[in-house]
Amino acid sequence: MSGGAGWKYPPHGVPAEADPDRPYVSLREAAQRLGVDRRTLLKALASGTTPGWARPGPEHLRWFVYSDALNAPLTASPAGSGGQPGRESDQERIARLEVENAELRARLSNAAESNLLLMAAHEDLAAAAALQAAATDKYRQALSLYMTPDNISGLAPNG
């Protein structure tokens, strides 16, 4: 299930209209470009850490990400790492791990939901097989009654 399922209006702080001076892409396209799960990106949009907007709808929101945000990290990074290139600060590492954690949680949620759907489908198939077996038995019984003569005395050998 997606993180924004059931919303009809954007959460507080998320604009319902695009900034006319900023190009944007769909949530799906932005997630593909960033290489993250769309639910991770949706959380970043809803929390305001990634700039974007959401179009209200009768069933759900359509989410969009500003194109210029695709080059920025998903969470606000603290100011530099003390001028040492290649070495991240504790805050940067925490921010990176939080994004990774959110991605892994989204994958786990997706896997759990997929397992539930597979188990339900298996139960449906087992029930359908049982119904088919019962129908086959009824058909065989009816066919045997149809094929059996009313007077079995005619089946005795002449002699």
C-alpha positions, 0 to 999 in steps of 0.5 A: 500500500502506498504511503499516501493512499486515501488522501484527497488533499495534500498534507499541511505544508505541501502545495496543491499547485505547481510553481509555474517557474519550476519544471517537475516530474511525476513521483514514479519518474523521480523515484526511478531517476533517484534509484529509490522506492517511490514510498521513500520519496513520498515520505520525503515529499510529505515531510517537506524535505524534498520540494514538490507538490500534490494534485488533489483527486477524488480517490488519491493525490498525484505527487510531483517532484521539482526537477531541480530537487533530483540532484539534491539528497532526499533529506536536508544535509547538515553543513559540510564535513569540516572541509575534509573531502571524502569523509562524511560527518556524523550528521551526514551519515545519520541522514544517509542511513535514515534514507537507507532505513526508509528504503529498506522499510518500504521494501520490507512492507512491499514484501510482506504485502506481496506475501499476504496476496500470495497466501490469499491467492493460494487459498482461493486456488485451493477453494476453487480446486475443492469446488471443481472436485465436488462438481466433478463428483456430482457430474459423475454421479449424474452421468452414472444414473443417466447411463444405467438402464431403468430395468437391469433385467435386460442386462442378464445373459440369455441362456 
